């Protein structure tokens, strides 16, 4: 029965090691999820800022276009 006991101990040891590795992987995955959510939040904020700047630039370009048209009309072009 020493052989059966040794086999049982080896199997239990391997299962313990697998359980430890799974625990580490769960921790790594949780950390990755948290970091990813934070990064997406930052990217989302950056995109909103870029969108706001684009709308602002479009408004300025529109104003410049109107001024150029006005000047064209004044000089008769």
Chimera marker file (.cmm) of the C-alpha trace (Angstrom):
<marker_set name="trace">
<marker id="1" x="0.000" y="0.000" z="0.000" r="1" g="1" b="0" radius="0.5"/>
<marker id="2" x="3.028" y="2.281" z="0.095" r="1" g="1" b="0" radius="0.5"/>
<marker id="3" x="2.826" y="2.692" z="-3.683" r="1" g="1" b="0" radius="0.5"/>
<marker id="4" x="-0.843" y="3.738" z="-3.615" r="1" g="1" b="0" radius="0.5"/>
<marker id="5" x="-0.134" y="6.222" z="-0.838" r="1" g="1" b="0" radius="0.5"/>
<marker id="6" x="2.813" y="7.670" z="-2.758" r="1" g="1" b="0" radius="0.5"/>
<marker id="7" x="0.713" y="8.016" z="-5.906" r="1" g="1" b="0" radius="0.5"/>
<marker id="8" x="-2.049" y="9.717" z="-3.913" r="1" g="1" b="0" radius="0.5"/>
<marker id="9" x="0.478" y="12.125" z="-2.397" r="1" g="1" b="0" radius="0.5"/>
<marker id="10" x="1.944" y="12.932" z="-5.829" r="1" g="1" b="0" radius="0.5"/>
<marker id="11" x="-1.506" y="13.570" z="-7.273" r="1" g="1" b="0" radius="0.5"/>
<marker id="12" x="-2.475" y="15.754" z="-4.315" r="1" g="1" b="0" radius="0.5"/>
<marker id="13" x="0.786" y="17.711" z="-4.616" r="1" g="1" b="0" radius="0.5"/>
<marker id="14" x="0.164" y="18.344" z="-8.319" r="1" g="1" b="0" radius="0.5"/>
<marker id="15" x="-3.407" y="19.434" z="-7.610" r="1" g="1" b="0" radius="0.5"/>
<marker id="16" x="-2.145" y="21.825" z="-4.921" r="1" g="1" b="0" radius="0.5"/>
<marker id="17" x="0.349" y="23.340" z="-7.369" r="1" g="1" b="0" radius="0.5"/>
<marker id="18" x="-2.362" y="23.728" z="-10.009" r="1" g="1" b="0" radius="0.5"/>
<marker id="19" x="-4.640" y="25.417" z="-7.472" r="1" g="1" b="0" radius="0.5"/>
<marker id="20" x="-1.861" y="27.858" z="-6.518" r="1" g="1" b="0" radius="0.5"/>
<marker id="21" x="-1.200" y="28.696" z="-10.165" r="1" g="1" b="0" radius="0.5"/>
<marker id="22" x="-4.908" y="29.244" z="-10.783" r="1" g="1" b="0" radius="0.5"/>
<marker id="23" x="-5.027" y="31.577" z="-7.797" r="1" g="1" b="0" radius="0.5"/>
<marker id="24" x="-2.123" y="33.587" z="-9.194" r="1" g="1" b="0" radius="0.5"/>
<marker id="25" x="-3.773" y="33.721" z="-12.615" r="1" g="1" b="0" radius="0.5"/>
<marker id="26" x="-7.023" y="34.978" z="-11.071" r="1" g="1" b="0" radius="0.5"/>
<marker id="27" x="-5.111" y="37.723" z="-9.299" r="1" g="1" b="0" radius="0.5"/>
<marker id="28" x="-3.276" y="38.671" z="-12.488" r="1" g="1" b="0" radius="0.5"/>
<marker id="29" x="-6.534" y="38.696" z="-14.435" r="1" g="1" b="0" radius="0.5"/>
<marker id="30" x="-8.258" y="40.908" z="-11.861" r="1" g="1" b="0" radius="0.5"/>
<marker id="31" x="-5.324" y="43.313" z="-11.964" r="1" g="1" b="0" radius="0.5"/>
<marker id="32" x="-5.377" y="43.326" z="-15.770" r="1" g="1" b="0" radius="0.5"/>
<marker id="33" x="-9.121" y="44.042" z="-15.816" r="1" g="1" b="0" radius="0.5"/>
<marker id="34" x="-8.712" y="46.950" z="-13.411" r="1" g="1" b="0" radius="0.5"/>
<marker id="35" x="-5.820" y="48.405" z="-15.398" r="1" g="1" b="0" radius="0.5"/>
<marker id="36" x="-7.706" y="47.982" z="-18.682" r="1" g="1" b="0" radius="0.5"/>
<marker id="37" x="-10.785" y="49.753" z="-17.316" r="1" g="1" b="0" radius="0.5"/>
<marker id="38" x="-8.623" y="52.633" z="-16.101" r="1" g="1" b="0" radius="0.5"/>
<marker id="39" x="-6.898" y="52.879" z="-19.488" r="1" g="1" b="0" radius="0.5"/>
<marker id="40" x="-10.206" y="52.873" z="-21.365" r="1" g="1" b="0" radius="0.5"/>
<marker id="41" x="-11.482" y="55.607" z="-19.060" r="1" g="1" b="0" radius="0.5"/>
<marker id="42" x="-8.439" y="57.716" z="-19.876" r="1" g="1" b="0" radius="0.5"/>
<marker id="43" x="-8.786" y="57.040" z="-23.603" r="1" g="1" b="0" radius="0.5"/>
<marker id="44" x="-12.466" y="57.947" z="-23.472" r="1" g="1" b="0" radius="0.5"/>
<marker id="45" x="-11.671" y="61.247" z="-21.747" r="1" g="1" b="0" radius="0.5"/>
<marker id="46" x="-8.934" y="61.997" z="-24.273" r="1" g="1" b="0" radius="0.5"/>
<marker id="47" x="-11.312" y="61.310" z="-27.166" r="1" g="1" b="0" radius="0.5"/>
<marker id="48" x="-13.938" y="63.612" z="-25.705" r="1" g="1" b="0" radius="0.5"/>
<marker id="49" x="-11.284" y="66.316" z="-25.387" r="1" g="1" b="0" radius="0.5"/>
<marker id="50" x="-10.231" y="65.793" z="-29.005" r="1" g="1" b="0" radius="0.5"/>
<marker id="51" x="-13.849" y="65.966" z="-30.123" r="1" g="1" b="0" radius="0.5"/>
<marker id="52" x="-14.343" y="69.230" z="-28.244" r="1" g="1" b="0" radius="0.5"/>
<marker id="53" x="-11.221" y="70.690" z="-29.853" r="1" g="1" b="0" radius="0.5"/>
<marker id="54" x="-12.399" y="69.614" z="-33.306" r="1" g="1" b="0" radius="0.5"/>
<marker id="55" x="-15.765" y="71.326" z="-32.810" r="1" g="1" b="0" radius="0.5"/>
<marker id="56" x="-13.956" y="74.449" z="-31.588" r="1" g="1" b="0" radius="0.5"/>
<marker id="57" x="-11.644" y="74.425" z="-34.608" r="1" g="1" b="0" radius="0.5"/>
<marker id="58" x="-14.564" y="73.899" z="-36.964" r="1" g="1" b="0" radius="0.5"/>
<marker id="59" x="-16.254" y="76.941" z="-35.459" r="1" g="1" b="0" radius="0.5"/>
<marker id="60" x="-13.123" y="79.077" z="-35.855" r="1" g="1" b="0" radius="0.5"/>
<marker id="61" x="-12.649" y="77.888" z="-39.442" r="1" g="1" b="0" radius="0.5"/>
<marker id="62" x="-16.273" y="78.779" z="-40.168" r="1" g="1" b="0" radius="0.5"/>
<marker id="63" x="-15.730" y="82.286" z="-38.776" r="1" g="1" b="0" radius="0.5"/>
<marker id="64" x="-12.563" y="82.737" z="-40.840" r="1" g="1" b="0" radius="0.5"/>
<marker id="65" x="-14.409" y="81.557" z="-43.943" r="1" g="1" b="0" radius="0.5"/>
<marker id="66" x="-17.140" y="84.157" z="-43.361" r="1" g="1" b="0" radius="0.5"/>
<marker id="67" x="-14.532" y="86.893" z="-42.915" r="1" g="1" b="0" radius="0.5"/>
<marker id="68" x="-12.773" y="85.887" z="-46.132" r="1" g="1" b="0" radius="0.5"/>
<marker id="69" x="-16.091" y="85.933" z="-47.994" r="1" g="1" b="0" radius="0.5"/>
<marker id="70" x="-16.826" y="89.374" z="-46.560" r="1" g="1" b="0" radius="0.5"/>
<marker id="71" x="-13.407" y="90.634" z="-47.651" r="1" g="1" b="0" radius="0.5"/>
<marker id="72" x="-13.930" y="89.116" z="-51.122" r="1" g="1" b="0" radius="0.5"/>
<marker id="73" x="-17.203" y="90.998" z="-51.426" r="1" g="1" b="0" radius="0.5"/>
<marker id="74" x="-15.559" y="94.263" z="-50.303" r="1" g="1" b="0" radius="0.5"/>
<marker id="75" x="-12.728" y="94.055" z="-52.821" r="1" g="1" b="0" radius="0.5"/>
<marker id="76" x="-15.009" y="92.810" z="-55.543" r="1" g="1" b="0" radius="0.5"/>
<marker id="77" x="-13.368" y="89.478" z="-56.140" r="1" g="1" b="0" radius="0.5"/>
<link id1="1" id2="2" r="1" g="1" b="0" radius="0.2"/>
<link id1="2" id2="3" r="1" g="1" b="0" radius="0.2"/>
<link id1="3" id2="4" r="1" g="1" b="0" radius="0.2"/>
<link id1="4" id2="5" r="1" g="1" b="0" radius="0.2"/>
<link id1="5" id2="6" r="1" g="1" b="0" radius="0.2"/>
<link id1="6" id2="7" r="1" g="1" b="0" radius="0.2"/>
<link id1="7" id2="8" r="1" g="1" b="0" radius="0.2"/>
<link id1="8" id2="9" r="1" g="1" b="0" radius="0.2"/>
<link id1="9" id2="10" r="1" g="1" b="0" radius="0.2"/>
<link id1="10" id2="11" r="1" g="1" b="0" radius="0.2"/>
<link id1="11" id2="12" r="1" g="1" b="0" radius="0.2"/>
<link id1="12" id2="13" r="1" g="1" b="0" radius="0.2"/>
<link id1="13" id2="14" r="1" g="1" b="0" radius="0.2"/>
<link id1="14" id2="15" r="1" g="1" b="0" radius="0.2"/>
<link id1="15" id2="16" r="1" g="1" b="0" radius="0.2"/>
<link id1="16" id2="17" r="1" g="1" b="0" radius="0.2"/>
<link id1="17" id2="18" r="1" g="1" b="0" radius="0.2"/>
<link id1="18" id2="19" r="1" g="1" b="0" radius="0.2"/>
<link id1="19" id2="20" r="1" g="1" b="0" radius="0.2"/>
<link id1="20" id2="21" r="1" g="1" b="0" radius="0.2"/>
<link id1="21" id2="22" r="1" g="1" b="0" radius="0.2"/>
<link id1="22" id2="23" r="1" g="1" b="0" radius="0.2"/>
<link id1="23" id2="24" r="1" g="1" b="0" radius="0.2"/>
<link id1="24" id2="25" r="1" g="1" b="0" radius="0.2"/>
<link id1="25" id2="26" r="1" g="1" b="0" radius="0.2"/>
<link id1="26" id2="27" r="1" g="1" b="0" radius="0.2"/>
<link id1="27" id2="28" r="1" g="1" b="0" radius="0.2"/>
<link id1="28" id2="29" r="1" g="1" b="0" radius="0.2"/>
<link id1="29" id2="30" r="1" g="1" b="0" radius="0.2"/>
<link id1="30" id2="31" r="1" g="1" b="0" radius="0.2"/>
<link id1="31" id2="32" r="1" g="1" b="0" radius="0.2"/>
<link id1="32" id2="33" r="1" g="1" b="0" radius="0.2"/>
<link id1="33" id2="34" r="1" g="1" b="0" radius="0.2"/>
<link id1="34" id2="35" r="1" g="1" b="0" radius="0.2"/>
<link id1="35" id2="36" r="1" g="1" b="0" radius="0.2"/>
<link id1="36" id2="37" r="1" g="1" b="0" radius="0.2"/>
<link id1="37" id2="38" r="1" g="1" b="0" radius="0.2"/>
<link id1="38" id2="39" r="1" g="1" b="0" radius="0.2"/>
<link id1="39" id2="40" r="1" g="1" b="0" radius="0.2"/>
<link id1="40" id2="41" r="1" g="1" b="0" radius="0.2"/>
<link id1="41" id2="42" r="1" g="1" b="0" radius="0.2"/>
<link id1="42" id2="43" r="1" g="1" b="0" radius="0.2"/>
<link id1="43" id2="44" r="1" g="1" b="0" radius="0.2"/>
<link id1="44" id2="45" r="1" g="1" b="0" radius="0.2"/>
<link id1="45" id2="46" r="1" g="1" b="0" radius="0.2"/>
<link id1="46" id2="47" r="1" g="1" b="0" radius="0.2"/>
<link id1="47" id2="48" r="1" g="1" b="0" radius="0.2"/>
<link id1="48" id2="49" r="1" g="1" b="0" radius="0.2"/>
<link id1="49" id2="50" r="1" g="1" b="0" radius="0.2"/>
<link id1="50" id2="51" r="1" g="1" b="0" radius="0.2"/>
<link id1="51" id2="52" r="1" g="1" b="0" radius="0.2"/>
<link id1="52" id2="53" r="1" g="1" b="0" radius="0.2"/>
<link id1="53" id2="54" r="1" g="1" b="0" radius="0.2"/>
<link id1="54" id2="55" r="1" g="1" b="0" radius="0.2"/>
<link id1="55" id2="56" r="1" g="1" b="0" radius="0.2"/>
<link id1="56" id2="57" r="1" g="1" b="0" radius="0.2"/>
<link id1="57" id2="58" r="1" g="1" b="0" radius="0.2"/>
<link id1="58" id2="59" r="1" g="1" b="0" radius="0.2"/>
<link id1="59" id2="60" r="1" g="1" b="0" radius="0.2"/>
<link id1="60" id2="61" r="1" g="1" b="0" radius="0.2"/>
<link id1="61" id2="62" r="1" g="1" b="0" radius="0.2"/>
<link id1="62" id2="63" r="1" g="1" b="0" radius="0.2"/>
<link id1="63" id2="64" r="1" g="1" b="0" radius="0.2"/>
<link id1="64" id2="65" r="1" g="1" b="0" radius="0.2"/>
<link id1="65" id2="66" r="1" g="1" b="0" radius="0.2"/>
<link id1="66" id2="67" r="1" g="1" b="0" radius="0.2"/>
<link id1="67" id2="68" r="1" g="1" b="0" radius="0.2"/>
<link id1="68" id2="69" r="1" g="1" b="0" radius="0.2"/>
<link id1="69" id2="70" r="1" g="1" b="0" radius="0.2"/>
<link id1="70" id2="71" r="1" g="1" b="0" radius="0.2"/>
<link id1="71" id2="72" r="1" g="1" b="0" radius="0.2"/>
<link id1="72" id2="73" r="1" g="1" b="0" radius="0.2"/>
<link id1="73" id2="74" r="1" g="1" b="0" radius="0.2"/>
<link id1="74" id2="75" r="1" g="1" b="0" radius="0.2"/>
<link id1="75" id2="76" r="1" g="1" b="0" radius="0.2"/>
<link id1="76" id2="77" r="1" g="1" b="0" radius="0.2"/>
</marker_set>
